[in-house]
Amino acid sequence: MKEFAYIVPSLGRCGSQLMTVALHNNIWGFKNHEKGFLKMTRPFIREYPTVFNAGCVYKTHLYPTDYPKKCKVVFTFGDPLSIILSVYDKSVNDPRWGSAHFANFDANFNDFNDLLKKDVLNLENMFDCFYKEQTCDIICLRYETLWENVDIISNFLGWSFELPEKRERKADLLKKSLSQKQIDDFNNGYRSLIEKINSAEDAKIWRIR
């Protein structure tokens, strides 16, 4: 398992941190590692390294690049409404996080007030860029069905993979507070992305030839 480098991009707020930590724990052992070790072997990257180190798990919101064949990409996506509500809630409670999150997606935080009405984070473009063949093996995973697809993930990775216990998402509770108008505005503004994600496979693999 340490012969590959692992890259975990995502649409954000849909399991990328969980997947990054789970991959790292499976590779390096389920224990509390020192921060220095985590910084080297489980970094969040805002630009791709010149060399992808074997055994490292790179979390990122960068678009695809020409990955070396000794990389495996694990891309997570999920229900767009859950993603956006999670971004909205966390940004309201921590504007510094919100500004940084928008910057990670090369988006303008000044557009925050339109978040529930249109795709200001360009998530559809991110999804389009990853949900297809890459220059290395890639698996695209729906967050809501990760736990049902552990065997498929293990097959993709080439070793037995474990996930932590599934927990209830705060975004699922936030949905209950939305008005019908807010739901309609969201569905209209994100219609194309919603259709693409609804049509996507829960666990889709492309392998290099």
N, C-alpha and C positions, 0 to 999 in steps of 0.2 A: 504493500500500500504506500510505502514511502518512496517508491520509484517515480511517482507522478507529482506534479504540482496541481493544486485544485483552485479553481476560480469560482467564486460565488457572487454573480451579479443578480440583480432582481429589479422588480418594479418598486421596491421599497415597502416596508411595513407588511410583508407577506412571507415571513419565515426565513429571510436571509441570515439574520443573526443566529437564529436557532440552528439553521443548517450549518453555518460556519463553525459554531461551537461544537455541534454534534460531530462533524467531520474531524475537527481537531481532537476531540476527546477519543474518538475511535482510533485515530492514528497514533496519538501520543499518550494515551492512557487517561482514564477517568479520575483525575485528581486535580488539585489546585496547583497550577503552574505559576512560577514567578512571572511578574510583569515583563521583565526583560526578555524572558523566553517567549512569552506570548507576542511581544512586539516584533520579534524576529519570525515567528512561525505562524502567526495568525493576524497579520496586519490588515488594516483598512487602507486601501490605496486610492489615491486621487489621480495617479498616473501609473501606467504600466511599467514594471521594472524591465531593464534590459535583459535580465536573466530571471526566469521563473525557477525558484529553488525547489527541488524535490522534497516532498513532505510538507511543504508550506500550504496554508489555506488562505487565499487572498479574497477578502470581502471587498466589493466595489460596486459603484453605480456607473462605471464607465461603459461606453459602448464597445462592441466587439473589436478585436484586433487580430492580427495574424498570429494566433496562438501556436506555439511549438507542439509537435505531436505528443510530447510527454506531459501534456496538460489534460485535465478533464474539467469541463465547465458544468456547473450545477446551477441552472437558472431557475429562480422561483418567481411565480406570478400568482395571482389570486383574484378574488372577487373585487372588482374596481371600487365599489361603494365602501367595502370594508377598508381597503387601502386608503382611500381619500378621507374617510372619517377618522382613521387613525392618525393620518398626517395632520388633519385639522385640529384634532383634540390635543395632540402633543405640541403643536405649534402655538396654540392659544395659551397653554400652560407654560411653555418655554420658548418664547420668540427667538432666542439665540439658536436653539436647536432648529427651529423652523427655517430661519435664514440660512443656516448651514445646509439643511436638507435640500432646499431649493437650489443652492449653489452646487451641490453634488450632482444635480440633474441639469445643470447649466440653465436654470430657470430664474426668473426675476421674482423676488419675494414681494415686490410691490403688487404683484398679481394675486396675492394671497386671497383677497376678498372674492375672487372669481373661482376659487378652487372647487367649490361644489357645483359650479355651472359649466365649466369647460376644462379641457385637458391642458392646464397651464404648465404641468410638469413634463409634458410630451411623453406620457407613458405609452401611448399607442406606437410611437416611433421606436421606443425602446423594445417593446414587445416584438414588433416586426423584425427588428435587427437580430434578435436572439432566437426567435422561434423558427429556426431553419438550420441547415447544415453550416458548420463552421470549419475552421482549419484543424480542429482537434475533436475528440469525442465530446458530445454535449448531451445532457439530459435536461428537459424543461419540465418543471414540476408544479402542479397546482397545490398551493399551500393547504387548502381545505382537505385534500386527500393524501397528504404525505404519509400518514400512519397506515393507510390501506395499501400503500405501494412500497413498503420497506423492502420486500423481496425484489422488486424491479430495480430499486436503487442499488441494492446489494449486487445484483447481476451486472449493472452498469459499472459499478466501482471495481468489481472483481474480488470483493471480500465482504464478509458479513457486517452489515451496518445496523446500528441501533439508534433509535430516537428516544428522547425523554418523553415522559407521560404528556399527553395532550391536555391543554388547559383551555378554558373558555376565553374567548377574545373580548376585550372591552368594546371593540367596534361593533360586535353583534348586539350589545346592549344599547349602544348609541343610536342604532338604526331605529329603535322604538320611539326616539324623541323627535324624529323628523316629521315635518308636515307633508301632506300629499303634494303640495306645490314644490317643496324642496326635492322630493323624490322625482317628480316629473321633470324638473329643471335638470337634475343630475342625469336622468335617463336620456334626455334629449342631448345634453352636452357631451355625454360619453357614449352615445349610441354605437358608434363604430367599434370602439374598444370593447364594449360589453359584448357585442356580437362575436368578435374575434376570440375573446377569452371563453365565452360559452361554447364555441365550436372547437376549441383546442382540446387535445387529449390530456388526461390527467398526468400522464407520465410519458413523454415523447422523447425517444432517443434517436440521435443521428450519430453514426460512427464514421470515422474517416476510412476511406477505402485503401 
